[in-house]
């Protein structure tokens, strides 16, 4: 038997040991991580580990070109771009996600000036190692069609990782934050503007449209969620209920989300402790008068809402 959910983003020994408590002989847990340090922690708990290799250069280059030109468009008409394209590929660290986002960015404008601008962007200088693709993602973020599109992506940092976004939920969320506005001379409903922005974000590779049991929803890759967190960190913060005491909250924060997981509030004592932490947060560490939005996620007791009654 293999558990239906693959465990990702392991957070040290505690998480791993907790997942083994209900282990039954014959079950298999598949755990994945992008971080070598976490992989080294897991090695002492597992019987077998595999280091996955990336695509070889030829395969990766082909993938990148497919994202740029598609399957129907002849590359022969744009041979003059390929030399610059190869130089950009070398900076994508073999990441399919980077190939997708940067490839779709280049696809929007098949001219040498645009491609050279991407290649010479200062964002590449921010790389922190051989596996860091954040500069490529940040570059694609900077080239989104408008500031409104950037804001729509920006605020997705407030949602938990791996969240399944509903279309209406996202659009209403953007409307509530007042980030959707018609262009000059444009006469469109704000809901239609939101739908157009969502479609553009999907086309640029920032959101992925998925279908399950006949319903459509949208997801963010974990690295894109990390990007949203990085670009919004001066204005947005998302807090796990169990870490309220230790988190530092900048005075510039305007949007707060709190995730309450069931292991943090499984009994009356833990609920009481969480509420005390929240009250300290509100009284001493958060400028409530500056806060514009608050979001609660997860399974939470009704008294959590009461804790924020002073400004809801």
N, C-alpha and C positions, 0 to 999 in steps of 0.2 A: 504493500500500500504506500502511496506517495501522498503527502498532504496537499490539498488543493491550492494552497497559497505558498508561493515561494517567498522565503524570508529575505528581505533586503534591508540595507542601511542599518546593519547591526550596531548597537551602541554599547559594546563592551561585554564583559563577562556576565553581568546581571541579567541582561536581556536573554542571552544565550541559555544560561542556567534555568531561567524561568520557563523557557519554551520546552525544556526537557522534562519538566516535572510530571507531565501527563504522558510521557513517552511510553509506548507499548512496544514490546519486542516485535520486530518485523516492519515497523513504520520507518519511513525515510523522510528526512528533512533536507531540502535543498536550500542552501544559503548562498547568497551572492553579495559581493561588495566591490566597490571601486577603490577601496583604500587598503593598501598593503598592510598597514598596522593592524587593522581589524582582521584581515585574513590571517595574520600571524597569531592573533588571539584564538581564532577558531580552530587552527591547526591541531591544538592539543585536545580538542573535543571531538574531532572527526576522524573517520577511518581513511578518507580519501579526499584529496583536493586537486583541482585542475586550474591551472593558470591559462585563461583564454587569451589567445593571440588575436590581434586585429587582422583586418584584411591586408593582403600583400599590396604593394604599391600599384601594380597594374589593375587589380580588382577595385581598389579604392578610387583610383583615377577614373575608372569606367563608371562607378557609382556616382561620383561627383558630376561627371559630364551628363549623365542621365537626368540628374536633378536640374541641371542648367538648361539643357536642350530638349529634354523629353525624348520619347521614343520615335516621334513622328517628324521632328524637325532635323533637317540635314545639317550636320556639323561642317560640311564642306563649305558652306556659305560664310562661315565665321572662323576660318582657319587662322586669321590674323589675331584672334583672341587666345588661342591655345597656349602660346608661350607664357603669357601673363597668367593664364589659368593654372598652368603647372606650378608656377611659383606660389600661387595662393594655396593650392592643394598641399604643398609642403608644410604649410603653417596650420593645417587642420588636425594634425596629430593623429591621423588615421581614424578619427571619430565620425561615424555615420551621421550622428546628430548635427555635428558642425558642417558636414558636407551638405546636409539637407537645408539648414538655415542659410548658410552662405551661398549655396548653389541657387536657391530660390531668390536670394537678393540679387545675384548677378543676372539671373534670367530676366528680371524686370527691365534691364537696359543693356542690350547687347552691343555696347560700343566701348572702344579702347579707353576712352577718358574715364568712364565710370569704373571699369575694371582696374585701371591703374590707381584710381583714388582708393578703392578698397584695399589693394595690395600695399599701398603706402600709408595706410591709416596708422595713427599712433597707438591705436588700441592693441596692436600686436606686441607692442613693447611692454605691455602689462603682464605678459605670460610669467607664471611662477614655477614652471617646470615642464618637463617633456610631455606630461600627460594633461596639462592645463588647457582646456578648450574654452574657458570662460571669455577670453578676449574675442574669439570668433563669434560667440553668441552675443556679446555686448555690442560688437560691430553691427551685427544684423539688427539688433534692437535700435541702434542709432539711426539706421536707414529705414525704419518703418515709415509708412506714407505721411503720417502727421503726428503732432504732439498728442492728439486725442487717442490715436492707436497706441502710443506709448503708455498713456495713462491707463487705458483699458487693460493692458498687460501688467503694468506696474502694480495695480491693486490686487491682482491675483495672488500676491504674496500673503494676503490675509487669510487665505483658505489653507486647510491642511494639505500636506503632500499626498498625492494620489487621489485627490478629491475628484468626484465625478460631477462635473458642472452640467446643469440643465440649461438649455438655450434661454428660456424665459428668465430663469434665475440670474444668469449673467447680465442680461440686458437690463433687467430691473435694478440690479446692483449698480450698474453704471449710471442709470438714470438717477438713482438715489444719491450718488456721489456727484451729480451734476457735471459729468465729463462729456456728455454727448450734446453737440451743438451743430446746427446746419451751417454749411458754408455760405458765404455771402451770396445772396440771390437765390439760394436753394430753398425749396418749399417741400420739405419731407417731414413725416412724423418722426419723433425722436426714437420710437421703436424700430423704424426702418433704418435709421442711421446706426443704431446699435447692431442690428442684424448684418448690415453691410460691413461694419468694423469687425465683427466676429468672423465673417467670411474671409476678410482680408488677413486676419491673424492666422486663420487656418492655412490660407494660401502661402503665407510667409513661413509656415512651419512652426509657429509658436504654440498654437493649440492643435490637438489632433481630434478629429471627429471620429467617433466610434459608435457602433450599433450593438445592442445586446437585448435579446428577447423582444425584438421589434421596436425598441425605443432608442433614440439618439441622445448621446451625451458627449461631453468634451473633456479631454484630459491634458495635463501638462507633464512633460518629461521631468524627472526629478532635477536634472541640471538646469532646465528652464525655470523651474520653481526656485532653485537656488539663485538664478540670475534675477528673478523678480524680487527676491528678498534683498539682494545686494543693491539694486538700483532704487529700492524704496525704503531702505533702512533708516533714512533720516526722518521719514514721515510715518512709516507703518511698522508695527511690531506684532508678532504672533507669539503667544506664550503658552507653554504646556502647563497645565494646572499644578503638576508636581514640582515645577521649577520656579514658581512665583517668587519665592524668597531670594533666590540667587540671581535673578535676571536684573540687568541694568537697563533702565529706561531713560533714553535721552529726553531732554526737555522739549525737543522739537516734534515729538510724536503727536500725530493728529488722529491716527486710526489704530485701534487695538482689537485683536482677536484672541480669544482664549479657548484652548482645546482641553476639555475635561474627559480624560479616559476613565473607563470603568474600574481600572485597578487602583486609581488614585482616590476614588470615593466609594469604596465598596462597603464601608460601615459608617456608623454615626460619628466615630472619633475622627476618621479621615475627612468626613464632610465638615466637621467642626474646625479641624486644622486648616483646611482649604479656605473656609470662610474667614478665619482669622488672618490668613495670609492676604486675602483679597482686601480686607478692611485696611490692613497696613499699606497695601499698594495704593488704595484710593486716598488714604489720609496723608501719607508722607512722601510717596515716590512717584506719583502721577499727577500732572497738572490737569485736573478734571475739566477746568474751564476751557482748556485748549482742545479737548477731545471732541472730534466731530462724528466719529462712528465707533460702535462697539459690536462685536460679533461673538457669539458663544457657539461652540461646536462640540459634538459628542453627547454622551449620555450624562446629563447633569440633573441634580436634584432641584426642585422648584425654589429652594432657598437661595440658590446662586443668583437668580434674577433679583431677589430682594436685596442682596448685597450691593447691587448697583442702582437701587431705587432712588438714591439721592440725585441722580442725574439722568435717569431714563425718561 
